């Protein structure tokens, strides 16, 4: 399910509605006004994640929302009435973890949409004294993994996803000089 499907029910994502001539990339929307957001940094970090994963030819929607909106989405689609850090809505719903989508048509070169609960992430960062923008990048990596078929419903799935996130973030750190780490098992399993 995607942003457009959420609002119009037609099954197409925000990024698949762009003109055919557009260069594949990241559509980044900030729909909240609670937390100041450095969009250029987030876009650059997400582009680096796409490079690491080899999905540059696929579009990706990133929608930044406040606690009220992420809680509404979480309640509607996951039956959990609380805010969360990230919700992913893959364009290709039955993807096996680690396999890239087999896109045949232009509008199928789409990973899907990720909603980032930036207000929730900011609150978590204040409680744990973590860097907000770095944590947002980690959460975005987690969301992209979901778009690529990774899940964490079982310990085995979690181990596979954690291993993939660890690799992605170690490559990110190598390329950027950063020091990002995956979310902890306890935090990830609670989602």
N, C-alpha and C positions, 0 to 999 in steps of 0.2 A: 504494500500500500504506500502511496506517495502523497506529497503535499497537495497536488492537484486532485488526486482521488479523494483526499480528505475533504476538499472544499467543493468539488464539482462531481465526484463520483464517476469520472470517465476512465479511470485506470491509467492515465498518462501522468508522468511526473513533470514538475516545474521545468526541469532542464530539457525534457523532450519536446517542449513547445517552442523552443527557440528556433530562429530561422535556420534553414539547412546550411547556409553559408557560414554560420558562426564557427569559430575555432573551439574545439572541445575543451572544456575546462570546468571551473568551479563557479557556480552561481551562489553568491554569499549574500544572505539577507539578514539584517538586524531588525527584528520586529519588537524589540524591547528597549526601554529607556531607563532601566533601573541601574545597570552596570555600564560604566564607560568601557567601550570595546575598541581595541586597536585592530580594525578590520584588515588593514594591509598586512600586518604581522600574521594574523590567523590565515589569511589567504596564502601567504608565502609558505607557511608551515604545512598547510594542507596540500599545496602543490608539491612540496618536498615528499610528503607521505605518498602521494600518487606516483611520483617518480620511483620511489623505493619499491612500491608494489607493482610497478609496471602497468598501471591503469591510466596513463595519460590520455589515451584515446577515448576514454569513457567520461561522460559528463557526471557531475556530482552536485547535488544541492545541499547547502549548509544553511540552516535557518536557526538563528539565535533568538531564544524566547525567554520570557520571565517565568517565575514559579507558577503563576496562575495558569498560563498556557500549557506548560509542560505537564502540570498536574492534570489538567483537563484531558490532554492526549493520553497520558498514562492511565487514567481512569477509563477512558473510552476504549483503548486498544489492548490494555494489559490487565484491566480490572483492579488496578492498584491506585487508590485515592491518595496519592502523595506525589510531591515533586521528585524529579530524578535528574541525573546529569545528562543523559543522552537517550534518545529513541531513534531507531533506524527503521526506515521503510524501503526495503530493497525493490528495485525494479525487476530483477530476476529472482523470484522467490524460492526456487528449489535448487539453488546452487550448492554444490558440494564444496566444503571448506578447501580453500587454496586453488580452486579452479576458476579461471576467468570466464565470464559469460561468452557464449557463442552468438555474437550479434550478426544478424543478416541484413538488417535495414538500418538506416541512419538513426531513427529514433530508438533503436535498441542499444545504441552505444551509450548506455546510461547505467550508472550503478544504483541510483536512487537518491533518496533524501535523508539527511541526518538533522534532527532537531537537537540543538545544544541548549540545555537548561543553564544558561550563563549565570543567572541569579543564584541558583542552587550551587553551582560550581564555586562561585565567589564565596558563598557562606561556608562551604567545606574548606576552602583555602584559608579563610580567616581562622577557622577552628584549629587547623593543623599547621598554620604558618607556612603554607606552600605558595609558590609563585602561581598567580592566577593564569597568566598567558601560557606558561609551560603546561599547567594542568589541563587547560583547554585543548592543547595539542594532543595530550595523552588521551583525553576523552574522545577527541575527533578520531584518533587512530583506532580506538575501541569501536566506535561507530562504523568506521569503514570496514573493519573486520567483520562486523555483522552483515554489512552489505555484500561481503564476499563469501557469505555462507557459514561463518563461524558462529557457534553458539556456546552457551555455558550452562546448559540445563543439568548436565551430569558432570562428575569429576573428570571423566575422560575428555569430554568436550571442553571443559574449562582448561585442562592441561594443554590441549592442542591450541586453544585460543591464546592462552597466556604465553606459550612458546612463540607463537606468531607475533604477538604484540612485543615480546622481548626482542625478537629479531628486528622488527620494524623500528623500534625506538633506539636500539643500539646502532643501526644504520643511520638514523636521523641524527643521533649524537655525533657519529663519526663525520657526517657531512656538515654539521652546523656548529660543532664544538659544544653542544648542549649536554645536559646531564639528566635527561628524562628517563623515568622508569615506569613500567606498567603499574596499573592499579593493583592493590593487594588482592589476594584470593578472597579474603573475607568480604571486602567491599564489592568485588565483582559478583560473587555468588548471591549477594543480597538483591541484586537487580532482578 
